[in-house]
C-alpha cells in the first residue's frame, strides 16, 4: 500500500464519517422507527434500541453487550437490554431492528439518484472489511439485507456506522480513556448523562488531548482498512454515494 493511496483513503474517511454517523443517528431517533417498534411490542424505544442493536451479537448477556457498546454505563445497559429482550427474545429483536432500518430506508432514501451503484460500492466495502475486534460490526454485517436498494442502502450505512464506532472504541481504549472519560473529552456532561452516567463527573480538562489522539487513530485505522478493500478509482463513487444519502435526509 503506497502513501498516495493511504492519503486519498484518509480524505475519503474524513469526508464520509460524519455523514454516515448522521444517517445512523437519524434512523435510531426516527419517530418512524419508534412507531414500528411500538407496533411490534416495544413501547419503550430505548429498550428496542438496546435489544435490537445489542442482539446483533447473538443471544448473549447484557454484560457482553455492554462491552461491545463501549461508552454506556453498565447498569443502564443491563436495564434497557433486559427490558428489550424480554419482549420477544434476542433473535427477533435483532431481526426487527434490521427490518426497521430497511423500512426507514425505503421511506427516506427511495428517491436518491444512483441507488443501485451506491449499494454496489458500499456492499463491496462492507463485505471486504476485516472484522477483528469489531463484534458489533460483524454482527450487523451478518444480518439479513433488504431486497430493495433503498432499504439495503440504509442498512449498509448502519453497518458502516458500527464499523467506525468499533474502531473508535479500540482507539479510545488504546489512548487510555476510560468510557466516561471518552464521552467527557468529546461531547461533554450532557452526553454522559444521556449515556447513563451520574454526577459528580471527573475533571477531564488535562486529558482532552487524548480525544484528538483517538480520533486521529480512528481515521488512520479506517483509512488503512478502506484502502485494502476498495481501489482508489472507486473512492469517489463511495464518497459521492454517502453525500447523496446524507443530503436526502437533510
VENRA-V544223 format. One record per residue. RES is the residue in one small letter. PSI is psi in whole degrees, 0 to 359 (NA if undefined). BURIAL is + if it has 16 or more other ideal C-beta (glycine too) atoms within 10 Angstrom, else -. Layout:
BEGIN
res=RES psi=PSI burial=BURIAL
res=RES psi=PSI burial=BURIAL
END
This chain:
BEGIN
res=x psi=124 burial=-
res=x psi=169 burial=-
res=x psi=323 burial=-
res=x psi=315 burial=-
res=x psi=316 burial=+
res=x psi=318 burial=-
res=x psi=316 burial=-
res=x psi=320 burial=+
res=x psi=322 burial=+
res=x psi=321 burial=+
res=x psi=321 burial=-
res=x psi=315 burial=+
res=x psi=315 burial=+
res=x psi=334 burial=-
res=x psi=341 burial=-
res=x psi=343 burial=+
res=x psi=315 burial=+
res=x psi=314 burial=-
res=x psi=319 burial=+
res=x psi=317 burial=+
res=x psi=318 burial=+
res=x psi=320 burial=+
res=x psi=315 burial=+
res=x psi=318 burial=+
res=x psi=319 burial=-
res=x psi=322 burial=+
res=x psi=310 burial=+
res=x psi=324 burial=+
res=x psi=6 burial=-
res=x psi=131 burial=+
res=x psi=330 burial=-
res=x psi=311 burial=-
res=x psi=317 burial=+
res=x psi=322 burial=+
res=x psi=315 burial=-
res=x psi=319 burial=+
res=x psi=317 burial=+
res=x psi=320 burial=-
res=x psi=328 burial=-
res=x psi=356 burial=+
res=x psi=351 burial=-
res=x psi=90 burial=+
res=x psi=338 burial=-
res=x psi=109 burial=+
res=x psi=332 burial=+
res=x psi=324 burial=+
res=x psi=323 burial=+
res=x psi=319 burial=+
res=x psi=308 burial=+
res=x psi=319 burial=+
res=x psi=312 burial=+
res=x psi=320 burial=+
res=x psi=312 burial=+
res=x psi=328 burial=+
res=x psi=353 burial=+
res=x psi=344 burial=+
res=x psi=347 burial=+
res=x psi=191 burial=-
res=x psi=82 burial=-
res=x psi=172 burial=+
res=x psi=163 burial=-
res=x psi=328 burial=+
res=x psi=326 burial=-
res=x psi=319 burial=-
res=x psi=316 burial=+
res=x psi=318 burial=+
res=x psi=328 burial=-
res=x psi=326 burial=+
res=x psi=320 burial=+
res=x psi=295 burial=+
res=x psi=357 burial=+
res=x psi=149 burial=+
res=x psi=139 burial=+
res=x psi=317 burial=-
res=x psi=322 burial=-
res=x psi=319 burial=+
res=x psi=314 burial=+
res=x psi=318 burial=+
res=x psi=308 burial=+
res=x psi=320 burial=+
res=x psi=316 burial=+
res=x psi=317 burial=-
res=x psi=318 burial=+
res=x psi=319 burial=+
res=x psi=330 burial=+
res=x psi=339 burial=-
res=x psi=312 burial=+
res=x psi=7 burial=+
res=x psi=166 burial=-
res=x psi=312 burial=+
res=x psi=317 burial=-
res=x psi=321 burial=+
res=x psi=315 burial=+
res=x psi=316 burial=+
res=x psi=320 burial=+
res=x psi=324 burial=+
res=x psi=317 burial=+
res=x psi=320 burial=+
res=x psi=318 burial=+
res=x psi=319 burial=+
res=x psi=323 burial=+
res=x psi=315 burial=+
res=x psi=320 burial=+
res=x psi=316 burial=+
res=x psi=317 burial=+
res=x psi=327 burial=+
res=x psi=320 burial=-
res=x psi=343 burial=+
res=x psi=2 burial=+
res=x psi=336 burial=-
res=x psi=7 burial=-
res=x psi=132 burial=+
res=x psi=137 burial=-
res=x psi=34 burial=-
res=x psi=318 burial=+
res=x psi=318 burial=-
res=x psi=321 burial=-
res=x psi=315 burial=+
res=x psi=320 burial=+
res=x psi=310 burial=-
res=x psi=323 burial=+
res=x psi=321 burial=+
res=x psi=321 burial=+
res=x psi=320 burial=+
res=x psi=308 burial=+
res=x psi=314 burial=+
res=x psi=339 burial=-
res=x psi=347 burial=-
res=x psi=146 burial=+
res=x psi=141 burial=-
res=x psi=11 burial=-
res=x psi=130 burial=-
res=x psi=14 burial=-
res=x psi=67 burial=+
res=x psi=323 burial=+
res=x psi=319 burial=+
res=x psi=314 burial=+
res=x psi=320 burial=+
res=x psi=315 burial=+
res=x psi=321 burial=+
res=x psi=329 burial=+
res=x psi=350 burial=-
res=x psi=153 burial=+
res=x psi=139 burial=-
res=x psi=145 burial=+
res=x psi=151 burial=+
res=x psi=332 burial=-
res=x psi=149 burial=+
res=x psi=320 burial=+
res=x psi=316 burial=+
res=x psi=318 burial=+
res=x psi=324 burial=+
res=x psi=316 burial=+
res=x psi=314 burial=+
res=x psi=318 burial=+
res=x psi=324 burial=+
res=x psi=321 burial=+
res=x psi=322 burial=+
res=x psi=318 burial=+
res=x psi=328 burial=+
res=x psi=318 burial=+
res=x psi=327 burial=+
res=x psi=306 burial=+
res=x psi=321 burial=+
res=x psi=320 burial=+
res=x psi=319 burial=+
res=x psi=321 burial=+
res=x psi=326 burial=+
res=x psi=318 burial=+
res=x psi=318 burial=+
res=x psi=316 burial=+
res=x psi=324 burial=+
res=x psi=319 burial=-
res=x psi=326 burial=-
res=x psi=359 burial=+
res=x psi=18 burial=-
res=x psi=127 burial=+
res=x psi=160 burial=-
res=x psi=309 burial=+
res=x psi=328 burial=+
res=x psi=324 burial=+
res=x psi=325 burial=+
res=x psi=314 burial=+
res=x psi=328 burial=+
res=x psi=357 burial=+
res=x psi=280 burial=+
res=x psi=351 burial=-
res=x psi=189 burial=-
res=x psi=324 burial=-
res=x psi=316 burial=-
res=x psi=325 burial=-
res=x psi=319 burial=+
res=x psi=319 burial=-
res=x psi=328 burial=-
res=x psi=5 burial=+
res=x psi=1 burial=+
res=x psi=152 burial=+
res=x psi=152 burial=-
res=x psi=158 burial=-
res=x psi=142 burial=-
res=x psi=149 burial=-
res=x psi=152 burial=-
res=x psi=113 burial=-
res=x psi=16 burial=+
res=x psi=318 burial=-
res=x psi=355 burial=-
res=x psi=15 burial=+
res=x psi=331 burial=-
res=x psi=336 burial=-
res=x psi=331 burial=+
res=x psi=316 burial=+
res=x psi=321 burial=-
res=x psi=318 burial=+
res=x psi=320 burial=+
res=x psi=317 burial=+
res=x psi=318 burial=-
res=x psi=319 burial=+
res=x psi=313 burial=+
res=x psi=315 burial=+
res=x psi=319 burial=+
res=x psi=320 burial=+
res=x psi=317 burial=+
res=x psi=320 burial=+
res=x psi=317 burial=+
res=x psi=317 burial=+
res=x psi=316 burial=+
res=x psi=340 burial=+
res=x psi=343 burial=-
res=x psi=313 burial=-
res=x psi=141 burial=+
res=x psi=150 burial=-
res=x psi=331 burial=-
res=x psi=351 burial=-
res=x psi=354 burial=+
res=x psi=315 burial=+
res=x psi=326 burial=-
res=x psi=316 burial=+
res=x psi=313 burial=+
res=x psi=316 burial=+
res=x psi=322 burial=+
res=x psi=314 burial=+
res=x psi=318 burial=+
res=x psi=317 burial=-
res=x psi=319 burial=+
res=x psi=318 burial=+
res=x psi=320 burial=+
res=x psi=331 burial=-
res=x psi=337 burial=+
res=x psi=11 burial=+
res=x psi=NA burial=-
END
